[in-house]
């Protein structure tokens, strides 16, 4: 038990500093705290002697494992099923089409065109298709991905999600979309929830409302996608000559708890003030897990597959914008 304390304390300390800094430093308000946590973790990783890394390892593994799964479950308190009535059946179908397309194309291109392994292809595709860094983090324990692959995938989310966030309000000046359609476009195309909020608010309150709801339905799709990928990967490589990592995939129990939390939140049986606290705890725990991943990562291993991963993410970025516009234009 004592062995896990140093690593947990280090991760929790980084997360606390990051969330405090977001409230104190104005330019950090639009930056994902998950990104800041993992970046600060990397900085500390390069500053620590190897002996200290060994002492922290047990706690860091708990942070990126049990703590991460708990955070994903609690993240469900940000969502209610009733809210999705505003995006309608078309909005629901648009999210399903987008997620299915980006995931399937991303995994296929990653393996066939860019020569990436299954782990990296899934992480990059999931980050683009579903909910950015949170999706990448959710897949990490399912496919037993190495920390540097998680970091690479999250980096692609930050770069191309930020580009989407900045580009969509500008592109609206060139295309004939209503604010409702723009909200659908932003919600179905942009990587991170925070980025969607910024892109929506840049146009109007109504656009932001639709954008966030559309994005949150993509977050809900995380659960079936986790299950499908777990089953698909297991049977896809069963009996073939692949690493044991790809054969050891299990069904994610926390995915069912995530849905259970959404159901509880939808029933409105808990006070809103308590829900706000749980949502804040979820974000804090996600930051703890990302900080642990950062400490466990070294830049020297990111070079392997880094350019290929960004190449894949660039293609998915274009596909997100084009397909998202098409879905919004006909909505």
ABEGO torsion letter per residue (X at the ends): XAAAAAAAAAAAAAAAAAAAAAAABAAAAABBAAAAAAAAAAAAAAABBAAAAAAAAAAAAAAABAAAAAAAAAAAAABBAAAAAAAEAAAAAAAAAAAAAAAAAAAAAAAAAAGBBAAAAAAAAAAAABAEAAAAAAAAAAAGBBAAAAAAAAAAAAAAAAAAAAAAAAAAAABBBBAAAAAAAAAAABABAAAAAAAAAAABAAAAAAAAAAAAAAAAAAAAAAAAAAAAAAAAABGBBBBAAAAABBBBAAAAAAAAAAAAAAAGABBAAAAAAAAAAAAAAAAAAAAAAAAABBAAAAABGAAAAAAAAAAAAAAAAAAAAAAAAAX
